[in-house]
């Protein structure tokens, strides 16, 4: 019984590390979203160039990709969660 409990404990510790890392990634994405919102707000007050719009599109695409990656990782973690 003890070896089984140790295995479960190790699995839970690994899951905890993954969830903690997930939280840091999510914080990074939230910060990116806030920065993009601020940039969009500033666009209404200034004249933006085509290059700035291109960079903004690249940032948005990057954030969307990170969100998709995070969603996939969460789904994988939920699938491995013990019942």
C-alpha positions in Angstrom: 0.0 0.0 0.0 2.8 2.4 0.9 4.5 2.2 -2.6 1.2 3.0 -4.2 0.7 6.0 -2.0 4.2 7.2 -2.8 3.5 6.9 -6.5 0.3 8.8 -6.2 2.1 11.5 -4.1 4.9 11.8 -6.8 2.2 12.1 -9.5 0.4 14.8 -7.6 3.7 16.7 -7.0 4.4 16.6 -10.7 0.9 17.8 -11.5 1.3 20.6 -9.0 4.5 21.7 -10.7 2.7 21.7 -14.1 -0.2 23.7 -12.8 2.1 26.2 -11.1 3.9 26.7 -14.4 0.6 27.0 -16.2 -0.4 29.8 -13.8 2.8 31.7 -14.7 2.1 31.3 -18.4 -1.4 32.5 -17.9 -0.1 35.6 -16.1 2.1 36.4 -19.0 -0.8 36.1 -21.4 -2.9 38.4 -19.3 -0.1 41.0 -19.3 0.2 40.7 -23.1 -3.6 41.2 -23.4 -3.4 44.4 -21.3 -0.5 45.7 -23.3 -2.4 45.1 -26.6 -5.5 46.8 -25.2 -3.4 49.8 -24.2 -1.9 49.9 -27.7 -5.3 49.8 -29.3 -6.5 52.6 -27.0 -3.4 54.7 -27.9 -4.2 54.2 -31.6 -7.3 56.3 -31.2 -5.2 59.2 -29.9 -2.3 59.1 -32.3 -1.6 58.5 -35.9 -0.2 54.9 -36.3 1.9 53.6 -39.1 1.5 50.5 -41.2 4.5 49.0 -39.5 2.9 49.5 -36.1 -0.3 47.8 -37.2 1.7 44.9 -38.5 3.5 44.5 -35.2 0.2 44.7 -33.4 -1.2 41.9 -35.6 1.9 39.8 -34.9 1.4 40.4 -31.1 -2.2 39.4 -31.3 -1.4 36.3 -33.3 1.3 35.4 -30.7 -1.1 35.8 -27.8 -3.8 33.8 -29.5 -1.3 31.0 -30.1 -0.2 31.0 -26.5 -3.8 30.9 -25.4 -4.5 27.9 -27.6 -1.3 26.2 -26.3 -2.4 26.8 -22.7 -5.9 25.5 -23.4 -4.4 22.3 -24.8 -2.1 21.9 -21.8 -5.0 22.4 -19.4 -7.0 19.7 -21.3 -4.1 17.3 -21.1 -3.6 18.0 -17.4 -7.3 17.5 -16.8 -7.2 14.2 -18.7 -4.4 13.0 -16.4 -6.1 14.1 -13.2 -6.9 11.2 -10.9 -10.6 10.6 -10.4 
